[in-house]
Amino acid sequence: MKQLERILEWGGTRRDIAFLIISGLALLASLLPHPPLPFDPAWIAIVLCGLPIILEAVIGLVTAFDITADVLVSIALIASVIIGEDFAAGEVAFIMQLGGLLEELTVARARAGIEKLVHLTPQTARRISGSCASPASGSSEISEEIIDARSVQVGDILRVLPGETIPVDGTILSGETSVNQAVMTGESLPVDKGPGDAVSSGTVNQFGSFDMRAEKVGEDSSIQRMIRLVQSADAGKAKIVGLADRWAVWVVISALTAAALTWLISGEIIRAVTILVVFCPCSLVLATPTAIMAAIGNSTRHGFLVREGDALERLAKVSRITFDKTGTLTYGTPQVTAVLSMADSMPDTRLYALLAGAEQRSEHPLGKAVVRCFRESESQPLPQAQGFQMLPGRGVQADIDGDVVLAGNKELFEEKGISLPPNLIRAAAPHLEEGCTLIYIGVNREAAGFAALSDTPRQDARSTIEEIKKAGAAPVLLTGDHESAASHIARLLDIQEYRSDCLPEDKLDFIDACQSKGEQVCMIGDGINDAPALKKAFVGIAMGGVGSDIAVDAADIALVNDDIRELPHLLRLARRMMTVIKCNLAFSMTLNFAAIILAITGILNPVVGALVHNAGSVAVIVHSAFLLRWKYSKGR
């Protein structure tokens, strides 16, 4: 059904374009000394372009008493036809329909972001009963059944296997694992979980199976709350109304009054009709959409896909730009930033090689990051490991060249009875303060050192933030990462304001609080967890290359190549576009005023008046076209 709607919508656009081409040719034929048809060809433009305007105006007046610019245009068309000025009527209708089509082409089509969120909702759950589900029962039997996720009740015991999506919110009863929580928090690294830890629906279990107790199910689950946030944020975003329609009531009243008084005083109806023709807001209608389309063309050349027609108009008004961290200001992949050996007999490079060798068969993202970074930075071959063991929620163990290597978290070393010496803890403290994730390394049952991993800022992130400040917008960091990681990135990039540990609703609340105070916000993000904020913000920009499809669908603008250096250009382009629009409007209103005076005095007739309007419209289009090649330079 939705596919059919899209086909019909595109079919309507192609029909409008065809009607405009035919009408334009008909108007040119009307200017010939001997038109090729037995009637004035301008009537083709009147029928194809004028009748839809009149019908829309009548329907709006009858059903909702909605007075728009179409009402004045309809009156001018009918009056021109009555006095025999067919060309003037056809030309006005053609220009108005051209402006309407340009405006429609800047409006984004229906998007499927919410549908994709719905598809993320787990469809099934694995419910268990018996001794595992109820240890006190004394039963040795365990039964397992696959049920519809919507049938899960609070208190049910569920089993989640590696690679499965967690069906509901709950608490782990037994088992150790790592959970990818990017869908909810945007964190770049998986989080180790064990008995007593909470897990959320929609997140992914990566290693090891675990049993959990269901606590929030159905509409109360995290993924369903996310869907409702996206829906409510989208519904609350106001759309900007065109200037011509916003002032339509006063334009219609002024035009009718001026025409009536001129007719009464001069006794010449042709002057009154000319006033109605020149009063038609042709260039006013073209002033905004032509500038927007030119700016969209410019932004496309710089890697932006503008999905909402008025997105650039809104972007020009923002005073704050909020950034997600992971994948937006950072690369979104962990990097080894330090490897430190605490053993005098073992250099850092040897410890790094032992760690990479032990992690070579690991499926954990941190292990894969260690191996990738080792191969990128070191020329020596990767040591081969024997007796590899994956310890879910703890780390790995392997034998390398006769050494038993342990790599993992503090809990792993506690379980193995290996103490971490004070000098190692002191050396690791600065890295922890910077928000790094540490992998402690042990060799032959002694703590040997550690490796620090973190998500590193993009190369141009700091200069981009500086340029955004110069453009007059205040940057704000909103991240699901913990305080130490957030503060470290904020310091590196010179961002004064940041919020850490943000869930989707926290980002939404921050944006809502700012906009309720009149501070319009642009949100820039890449993850599913950013979708509600991208919808709620006055303007949402998604990182299209690394970002999720849902984030892109929720945004007004997508940065296709993820080159954040272009963000300051887009912000300045939006403001330049508004300057062009204001100039267009000022020129249009000045031209209209001059034409009205000339029409009142009888200098202009309807045909010449329509031609003056045509010249004004061409001037507006040409002025807007300069935006296609505009580029910011100092002093502009």
TARA-V884523 format. One record per backbone hydrogen bond with DSSP energy under -0.5 kcal/mol. NH is the residue of the N-H (numbers start at 1). CO is the residue of the C=O. Records with the same first field share a line. If there is no record, write none. Layout:
NH: CO, CO
//
This chain:
5: 1
6: 2
7: 3
8: 4
9: 5
10: 6
11: 7
12: 8
13: 9
14: 10
15: 11
16: 12
17: 13
18: 14
19: 15
20: 16
21: 17
22: 18
23: 19
24: 20
25: 21
26: 22
27: 23
28: 24
29: 25
30: 26
31: 27, 28
32: 29
43: 40
44: 41
45: 41
46: 42
47: 43
48: 44
49: 45
50: 45, 46
51: 46, 47
53: 49
54: 50
55: 51
56: 52
57: 53
58: 54
59: 55
60: 56
61: 57
62: 58
63: 59
64: 60
65: 61
66: 60
67: 65
68: 66
71: 68
72: 68
73: 69
74: 70
75: 71
76: 72
77: 73
78: 74
79: 75
80: 76
81: 77
82: 78
83: 79
84: 81
85: 80
86: 84
89: 85
90: 86
91: 87
92: 88
93: 89
94: 90
95: 91
96: 92
97: 93
98: 94
99: 95
100: 96
101: 97
102: 98
103: 99
104: 100
105: 101
106: 102, 103
107: 104
116: 112
117: 113
118: 114
119: 115
120: 116, 117
121: 117, 118
125: 147
127: 125, 145
128: 157
129: 143
131: 141
134: 130
137: 134
138: 135
143: 129
145: 127
147: 125, 145
149: 123
151: 148
152: 149
155: 214
156: 153
158: 156, 212
159: 126
160: 210
163: 205
164: 161
166: 203
169: 216
170: 199
171: 213
172: 197
173: 211
174: 211
177: 193
178: 207
179: 191
180: 204
181: 179
184: 181
185: 181
186: 181, 182
191: 179
193: 177
196: 172
197: 194
199: 170
202: 166
203: 200
204: 180
205: 164
206: 178, 204
207: 178
210: 160
211: 174
212: 158
213: 171
214: 156, 212
215: 169
216: 169
220: 217
221: 218
225: 221
226: 222
227: 223
228: 224
229: 225
230: 226
231: 227
232: 228
233: 229
234: 230
235: 231
236: 232
237: 234
238: 236
246: 242
247: 243
248: 245
251: 247
252: 248
253: 249
254: 250
255: 251
256: 252
257: 253
258: 254
259: 255
260: 256
261: 257
262: 258
263: 259
264: 260
265: 261
266: 262
267: 262, 263
269: 267
271: 268
272: 268
273: 269
274: 270
275: 271
276: 272
277: 273
278: 274
279: 275
280: 276, 277
282: 280
285: 281
286: 282
287: 283
288: 284
289: 285
290: 286
291: 287
292: 288
293: 289
294: 290
295: 291
296: 292
297: 293
298: 294
299: 295
300: 296
301: 297
302: 298, 299
303: 300
304: 299
305: 558
306: 304
307: 305, 556
308: 556
311: 308
314: 310
315: 311
316: 312
317: 314
318: 315
319: 520
320: 520
321: 474
322: 320, 522
323: 476
324: 524
328: 325
329: 324, 325
330: 325
331: 456
335: 454
337: 335, 452
338: 452
340: 450
342: 448
343: 448
344: 342
346: 343
351: 347
352: 348
353: 349
354: 350
355: 351
356: 352
357: 353
358: 354
359: 355
360: 356, 357
362: 359
368: 364
369: 365
370: 366
371: 367
372: 368
373: 369
374: 370
375: 371
376: 372
377: 373
378: 374
386: 399
389: 397
391: 389, 395
392: 390
394: 391
395: 391
396: 407
397: 389
398: 405
399: 386
400: 398, 403
403: 400
405: 398, 403
406: 442
407: 396
408: 440
409: 394
412: 409
413: 409
414: 410
415: 411
416: 412
417: 414
418: 413
419: 417
421: 419
424: 421
425: 421
426: 422
427: 423
428: 424
429: 425
430: 426
432: 428
433: 429
434: 430
435: 432
436: 431
437: 453
439: 451
440: 408, 438
441: 449
442: 406
443: 446
444: 404
446: 443
448: 441
449: 441
450: 340
451: 439
452: 338
453: 437
454: 335
456: 333, 454
458: 329
461: 458
464: 460
465: 461
466: 462
467: 463
468: 464
469: 465
470: 466
471: 467
472: 469
473: 468
474: 319
475: 473
476: 321
477: 497
478: 323, 476
479: 499
480: 185
486: 482
487: 483
488: 484
489: 485
490: 486
491: 487
492: 488
493: 489
494: 490, 491
495: 490
496: 494
497: 475
499: 477
501: 481
502: 479
503: 501
504: 184
506: 503
507: 503
508: 504
509: 505
510: 506
511: 507
512: 508
513: 509
514: 510
515: 511
516: 512
517: 513, 514
518: 515
519: 514
520: 518
522: 320
523: 521, 539
524: 322
525: 541
529: 182
530: 527
531: 528
534: 530
535: 531
536: 532
537: 533
538: 521
539: 521
541: 523
542: 557
543: 525
544: 542, 559
545: 559
547: 543
548: 526
552: 548
553: 549
554: 550
555: 551, 552
556: 540
557: 540
558: 305
559: 542
560: 303, 558
561: 303
562: 559
564: 562
566: 563
567: 564
570: 566
571: 567
572: 568
573: 569
574: 570
575: 571
576: 572
577: 573
578: 574
579: 575
580: 576
581: 577
582: 578
583: 579
584: 580
585: 581
586: 582
587: 583
588: 584
589: 585
590: 586
591: 587
592: 588
593: 589
594: 590
595: 591
596: 592
597: 593
598: 594
599: 595
600: 596
601: 597
602: 599
603: 598
604: 598
609: 605
610: 606
611: 607
612: 608
613: 609
614: 610
615: 611
616: 612
617: 613
618: 614
619: 615
620: 616
621: 617
622: 618
623: 619
624: 620
625: 621
626: 622, 623
627: 624
628: 625
629: 626
630: 627
636: 633
//
